[in-house]
Amino acid sequence: MKNRLENMYELESLMRYVYKVLRNEMNTVYENEMSRNEFFILRALYENGSKKSVDLSKMLNVSASHITAITDSLIDKKWIERIRSDKDRRIVNLHITEEGRNKLELFEKKKTDFLLGKFKDFNDDEIENFIYLFKKLIKE
């Protein structure tokens, strides 16, 4: 029987491996048309409305320069747009476009279908246990 330390090392290794596999599989779900970071920004704008770059940076816990690079890519794809405030021209808000909404909804469905397939061999109790354990893991 393994001791607790050996189990922790195995758990760490498995978590890294599962994360890597899921990340790579999600890239195929997004068909290399959209990065995970682009997806997260589109979803944040879709769910929360227009935002300034600095607000997105805080919401997603990433640097402002990272947000700028990703939003530039999304603007090039015409999935978001920058709109200056009428009240203060220094303020620039990011808005999701109709094309961006459509793309997000398409990939949200593909992601859901992928996850349903990935967990098809798990019963409802096992999935609820996953949820419980992950919540317990992040609980402070």
Residue, then its C-alpha position, 0 to 999 in steps of 0.5 A: m500500500k502506498n503512503r500519503l506522500e506517494n499518493m500525493y506525487e501520483l495525484e500531482s502527476l495525474m492532474r498535470y497529465v489530465y490537464k494537458v490532455l484536456r487542454n489539447e482536446m479542447n484545442t481540437v474542439y475549438e478547431n484551432e480557430m479560437s484559442r482558449n483565451e479568446f474563448f474566455i474573453l468572448r464569454a466574459l463580454y457575452e455574459n457581462g456586457s462591454k468592458k474596458s481592457v483593465d476590467l477584463s484583465k482583473m476579471l480573468n486575472v491576467s496582465a493588461s498586455h495579455i488582454t491587449a494581445i488577445t483582444d487585437s486578435l479578436i478585433d482582427k477576426k471581427w468578433i469584438e470591437r473597440i468603442r470610445s465613450d461619448k462622455d470621455r473619449r479616453i475610455v475605450n470599451l470592448h464590445i462583442t459583435e454579433e459575429g462574435r456572439n454567434k461564434l461563441e454560441l457555436f463553440e459553447k455548444k461544441k464544448t458542451d458536446f465534448l464534455l458530455g462525451k468525455f464524461k459519458d462513462f461516469n454516472d451522475d453520482e460520480i460527476e457529483n463527486f468530482i464536483y464536490l472534490f474539486k470544490k473541496l480542493i479549492k476551498e480555503 
